[in-house]
Amino acid sequence: MRQEPDHSREPTMTTPSPRRRTLAWIGAVLLAAACGVPVVDEGGSGEGSGGSPNPTETQSLEGAFRYETMDDYVNAVLPMIREWHEGTWPDLPEPRRVTYVPNGASGPEGCQDREGNQASYSSESYEYCGGDQMIYVGQDLLWALYDRAGDAGPAVGLAHEWAHHIQSVVGVTAPQSAEASIQLENQADCIAGAWVLFTKDKGYLELPDDIEDIEQLFPLIASAESADRDHGTLQEREESFNLGYTKGLPACDRFFPDTPVS
């Protein structure tokens, strides 16, 4: 992907203070959207950490970042997602904050986990919490995706989590079953595909490299077919993404026709 050249508006991103955590397996990335009762109230928006590169021309994100500069990668990708949001949903609020979580950091989220306990973020996080309308992006999983799926892979992951925010604010019903969760996740993949179509139209997409990156992403994050899975299989996730990428955002309304996202 090529970085948006105008960075006059920086993304809202904060970095929590560090505590010790360990790296989860990459297959745990892009978990279901955290939907629960808010249990903490974090007021205000923090400032970005690290800062993004400031090129005068568009700059490729491929191979431009290291493990130590993953916060800069987030700062480079978010303006492209925010530009899309502003043009697509000008009347809808953006996520309240995108929180970059460095290795060793952890803390409470405004949501509950699957067992009904307060959820927490760590450097292994890659998730949206509807309870506090925040996206948590962990350094370790972010780097694992960037290292294994190229620069476009984790960008699609960020768009997927942003899509969960859109689903939340337009009123898509929080899933009460594994089947409904799969439907929610597949729609988020479709919305992420629509964002990639936007980047293609804007000239940010590097072809064919970025599509090859994305093809590397889905085998890493797809669920195996099982009775208790709550994410799409490899085929489902690829088909959902391609639906948005080839037909645009309106095609993603088919997942929840009564609550359109377009």
C-alpha positions as CSV (number, residue, x, y, z in Angstrom):
1,M,0.0,0.0,0.0
2,R,1.0,3.6,-0.6
3,Q,0.7,6.0,2.3
4,E,-1.7,8.9,2.0
5,P,0.5,11.9,1.4
6,D,-1.5,14.4,3.4
7,H,-1.1,13.8,7.2
8,S,-2.4,17.1,8.4
9,R,-5.0,15.2,10.4
10,E,-3.3,12.6,12.6
11,P,-5.2,9.5,13.9
12,T,-6.2,9.5,17.5
13,M,-4.0,6.8,19.1
14,T,-2.7,6.3,22.6
15,T,-0.1,4.0,24.1
16,P,-0.8,2.4,27.5
17,S,2.0,2.0,30.1
18,P,3.8,-1.4,29.7
19,R,3.3,-4.6,31.7
20,R,4.5,-8.1,30.9
21,R,2.5,-10.2,28.5
22,T,3.3,-13.1,26.1
23,L,2.6,-13.5,22.4
24,A,-0.5,-15.5,21.4
25,W,-0.6,-17.7,18.4
26,I,-1.3,-15.8,15.2
27,G,-4.5,-17.7,14.6
28,A,-6.1,-15.9,17.5
29,V,-6.0,-12.5,15.7
30,L,-9.1,-10.7,14.6
31,L,-11.3,-12.2,17.3
32,A,-15.1,-11.5,17.4
33,A,-16.1,-8.0,18.1
34,A,-16.3,-7.5,21.9
35,C,-19.9,-6.6,22.7
36,G,-20.7,-6.1,26.3
37,V,-21.8,-3.7,29.0
38,P,-19.4,-0.8,29.5
39,V,-17.5,-1.3,32.7
40,V,-15.0,1.5,32.6
41,D,-15.2,5.1,31.5
42,E,-12.1,6.5,29.9
43,G,-12.6,10.2,29.1
44,G,-10.9,12.1,26.4
45,S,-8.7,11.2,23.5
46,G,-5.0,10.7,23.8
47,E,-2.3,11.9,21.4
48,G,-0.5,9.7,18.9
49,S,2.7,7.9,19.8
50,G,5.7,7.8,17.6
51,G,4.2,9.6,14.6
52,S,3.9,8.6,11.0
53,P,6.5,9.1,8.3
54,N,6.0,12.4,6.6
55,P,6.7,12.0,2.9
56,T,6.1,14.7,0.3
57,E,5.0,12.0,-2.1
58,T,3.2,8.7,-1.6
59,Q,5.4,6.1,0.0
60,S,5.1,2.4,0.0
61,L,4.5,0.7,3.3
62,E,6.0,-2.6,2.2
63,G,9.1,-3.3,4.2
64,A,9.1,0.2,5.6
65,F,8.6,-0.7,9.3
66,R,10.2,-2.8,12.0
67,Y,8.8,-4.5,15.1
68,E,9.9,-1.4,17.0
69,T,8.0,1.0,14.7
70,M,4.7,-0.8,14.4
71,D,3.0,2.3,16.0
72,D,4.2,4.3,13.0
73,Y,2.6,1.7,10.7
74,V,-0.7,2.2,12.5
75,N,-0.3,6.0,12.1
76,A,0.3,5.5,8.4
77,V,-2.7,3.3,7.7
78,L,-5.4,5.0,9.8
79,P,-5.6,8.2,7.7
80,M,-6.7,6.1,4.7
81,I,-9.4,4.5,6.8
82,R,-10.5,7.8,8.3
83,E,-10.7,9.4,4.8
84,W,-13.0,6.5,3.7
85,H,-15.1,6.9,6.8
86,E,-15.6,10.6,6.3
87,G,-16.6,10.2,2.7
88,T,-18.9,7.2,3.4
89,W,-20.5,7.9,6.8
90,P,-20.1,11.6,7.3
91,D,-22.8,11.6,10.0
92,L,-21.5,8.7,12.0
93,P,-18.9,9.0,14.7
94,E,-15.5,7.4,14.3
95,P,-14.2,5.0,17.0
96,R,-13.4,7.0,20.1
97,R,-9.8,5.9,20.1
98,V,-7.4,3.5,18.5
99,T,-5.1,2.2,21.2
100,Y,-1.8,0.9,20.2
101,V,-0.6,-1.7,22.8
102,P,3.1,-2.2,23.0
103,N,4.7,-5.4,24.2
104,G,4.3,-5.8,27.9
105,A,1.3,-3.5,28.3
106,S,-2.2,-4.6,29.5
107,G,-5.2,-3.1,31.0
108,P,-9.1,-3.2,31.3
109,E,-11.4,-2.7,28.3
110,G,-14.9,-1.4,28.5
111,C,-16.4,-4.8,27.5
112,Q,-16.9,-8.3,28.9
113,D,-15.2,-11.4,27.6
114,R,-17.0,-14.7,26.7
115,E,-17.2,-15.7,30.3
116,G,-18.8,-12.5,31.4
117,N,-15.6,-11.0,33.0
118,Q,-14.1,-7.7,32.2
119,A,-12.1,-8.0,29.1
120,S,-8.5,-6.7,29.0
121,Y,-6.2,-5.6,26.2
122,S,-2.6,-6.7,25.7
123,S,0.1,-6.7,23.0
124,E,-1.8,-9.7,21.6
125,S,-5.0,-7.7,21.0
126,Y,-6.5,-7.0,17.6
127,E,-10.1,-6.1,18.4
128,Y,-12.9,-3.6,18.7
129,C,-14.7,-3.1,22.0
130,G,-18.2,-1.6,21.5
131,G,-18.5,-0.9,25.2
132,D,-15.9,1.9,25.0
133,Q,-16.0,2.3,21.2
134,M,-12.2,1.7,21.0
135,I,-10.0,-0.4,18.7
136,Y,-7.1,-2.2,20.5
137,V,-4.1,-3.0,18.3
138,G,-1.3,-5.1,19.9
139,Q,2.3,-4.7,18.8
140,D,3.0,-8.4,18.8
141,L,0.0,-9.6,16.7
142,L,0.4,-6.5,14.4
143,W,4.0,-7.4,13.7
144,A,3.2,-11.1,13.2
145,L,0.7,-10.1,10.5
146,Y,3.0,-7.5,8.9
147,D,5.9,-10.0,8.9
148,R,3.8,-12.9,7.5
149,A,1.2,-11.2,5.3
150,G,3.0,-8.0,4.1
151,D,1.9,-4.4,4.6
152,A,-1.7,-4.9,3.3
153,G,-2.6,-7.8,5.6
154,P,-2.7,-6.0,8.9
155,A,-4.3,-2.9,7.2
156,V,-7.2,-5.1,6.2
157,G,-7.3,-6.3,9.8
158,L,-7.7,-2.7,11.0
159,A,-10.4,-2.0,8.4
160,H,-12.2,-5.2,9.7
161,E,-12.1,-3.9,13.3
162,W,-13.3,-0.4,12.1
163,A,-16.1,-2.3,10.4
164,H,-17.2,-3.7,13.7
165,H,-17.6,-0.1,14.9
166,I,-19.8,0.8,12.0
167,Q,-21.9,-2.3,12.7
168,S,-22.3,-1.2,16.3
169,V,-23.2,2.4,15.6
170,V,-25.7,1.6,12.8
171,G,-27.4,-0.8,15.2
172,V,-26.6,-4.3,13.9
173,T,-27.7,-6.6,16.7
174,A,-25.0,-8.0,18.9
175,P,-24.7,-11.7,18.2
176,Q,-26.3,-14.1,20.6
177,S,-25.2,-17.3,18.9
178,A,-22.2,-18.6,17.1
179,E,-24.1,-18.5,13.8
180,A,-24.9,-14.8,14.3
181,S,-21.3,-14.1,15.2
182,I,-20.1,-15.7,12.0
183,Q,-22.6,-13.5,10.0
184,L,-21.2,-10.4,11.8
185,E,-17.6,-11.4,11.1
186,N,-18.3,-12.1,7.5
187,Q,-19.9,-8.8,7.0
188,A,-16.9,-7.1,8.6
189,D,-14.7,-8.9,6.1
190,C,-17.0,-7.6,3.3
191,I,-16.7,-4.0,4.6
192,A,-13.0,-4.4,4.8
193,G,-13.1,-5.5,1.2
194,A,-15.0,-2.3,0.3
195,W,-12.3,-0.3,2.0
196,V,-9.6,-2.0,-0.1
197,L,-11.7,-1.1,-3.2
198,F,-11.6,2.5,-2.0
199,T,-7.8,2.4,-1.7
200,K,-7.6,1.0,-5.2
201,D,-9.7,3.9,-6.6
202,K,-7.6,6.4,-4.7
203,G,-4.3,5.0,-6.0
204,Y,-3.1,3.8,-2.6
205,L,-3.2,0.1,-3.5
206,E,0.0,-1.5,-5.0
207,L,-1.0,-4.2,-7.5
208,P,-0.5,-7.1,-7.5
209,D,1.6,-7.1,-4.3
210,D,-1.2,-5.9,-1.9
211,I,-3.7,-8.5,-3.2
212,E,-1.1,-11.2,-2.8
213,D,-0.6,-9.9,0.8
214,I,-4.3,-10.2,1.5
215,E,-4.3,-13.7,0.1
216,Q,-1.7,-14.6,2.7
217,L,-3.8,-13.1,5.5
218,F,-6.9,-15.2,5.4
219,P,-5.3,-18.6,5.9
220,L,-3.8,-17.1,9.1
221,I,-7.1,-15.9,10.6
222,A,-9.8,-18.2,9.2
223,S,-11.6,-20.6,11.5
224,A,-11.6,-24.4,10.9
225,E,-15.0,-25.9,10.2
226,S,-16.5,-26.9,13.6
227,A,-19.8,-26.8,15.4
228,D,-18.7,-24.1,17.9
229,R,-16.8,-21.8,15.6
230,D,-17.8,-18.1,15.6
231,H,-15.7,-16.8,12.7
232,G,-15.9,-17.6,9.0
233,T,-14.0,-20.5,7.3
234,L,-11.3,-19.6,4.8
235,Q,-13.7,-19.9,2.0
236,E,-16.3,-17.8,3.8
237,R,-13.9,-15.0,4.7
238,E,-12.4,-14.9,1.2
239,E,-15.8,-14.8,-0.4
240,S,-17.0,-12.1,2.0
241,F,-14.0,-9.9,1.4
242,N,-14.2,-10.4,-2.4
243,L,-17.9,-9.4,-2.3
244,G,-17.0,-6.0,-0.9
245,Y,-13.9,-5.6,-3.0
246,T,-15.7,-6.4,-6.3
247,K,-19.1,-4.9,-5.7
248,G,-18.6,-2.2,-3.1
249,L,-20.2,-1.4,0.3
250,P,-23.8,-1.8,-0.7
251,A,-23.3,-5.5,-1.4
252,C,-22.4,-5.9,2.3
253,D,-26.0,-5.1,3.3
254,R,-27.1,-8.6,2.3
255,F,-25.7,-9.9,5.6
256,F,-28.2,-7.9,7.7
257,P,-30.8,-6.5,5.2
258,D,-32.8,-4.8,8.0
259,T,-29.8,-2.8,9.2
260,P,-27.9,-1.4,6.2
261,V,-24.3,-0.3,6.6
262,S,-24.1,1.5,3.2
